[in-house]
């Protein structure tokens, strides 16, 4: 643990060494007051500039600093570059070759690291097709086209693999398999569903593919109301979490982490995205859900109430929760929204409702 802290302290010197070049950093078009030059996590370093010449300068400065330490050096085989720009066909002496036949296209920066050429994000020598077009950085797969199509297929294949593993297990009780789905299969999806910019329709498609399997394990008919599985036990359900709700929850957690980030630039970027998404009504956006959930939490904090048989003064009320405590309150409020979507449709199912009441009376 001590060696890790010492390394971070030393590596911070590199960021301080590059700080005088902050004016060369990439400026966000949507938020001109925010720019980024160097971002680091442990020994992973990301450099962002507005042109290739400045990028080469920063790489050279980084190599110079690493040589100065006498204990560290660059590893070009693990370095990857990616550039995106507008390509004008009227320019005859274009230095770079676009990856796609589009006006705005990714391209190879042709950066040199310690005398060796830096790899482009698209690696023609990689045998695995997915890795040939993607680069993994801090758990997120990056695509030069900035699309998530192949990543969706990878997530889908991972989920179906977990479901097949659970189905082929020696467990004979379907509820045991449901437990594995809830605490094993969904846990594998938590990070990719949070870190990638996916869409709610993708989560709904995933849920549709495994819906019949979950009903089979639960021992209910294929045509039965799905809310029977997804409602909480309080509302006479099994308490299983659907992938669509889980995806929205993870995206909400990401929004809360960005909104309350310790970096003021991250907060500004999130506020810009939030304002942009506020006008979007037809497409689900996590920032819109976060705004509604936060407003409800503010209302509950200002006007606390009691919904059980216990008195109004029961428990310790905290009017000023910490960031972590507030994030938990926001997620719980969003989960209550999801619960309503599973409860309300059952009100129109008179036959199912009667049968459930009969089951309760018999038991």
Secondary structure, 3 states (H helix, E strand, C coil): CHHHHHHHHHHHHHHHHHHHHHHHEEECCCCCCCEECEEEECCEEEECECCHHHHHHHHHHHHHHHHHHCCCCCCHHHCEECEEEECCCCCCCCCCCECCCCCEEEECCCCEECCEECEECCCCCCCCHHHHHEEEECCEEEECCCCCHHHHHHHHHHHHHHHHHHHCCCCCCHHHHHHHHHHHHHHHHHHHHHHCCCCHHHHHHHHHHHHHHHHHHHCCCCCCCCHHHHCCHHHCCCCCCCHHHHHHHHHHHHHHHHHCCCCHHHHHHHHHHHHHHHCCCCCCCHHHHHHHHHHHHHHHHHCCCCCCCCCCCCCCCCCCCCHHHHHHHHHHHHHHHHHHHHHHHHHHCHHHHHHHHHHHHHC
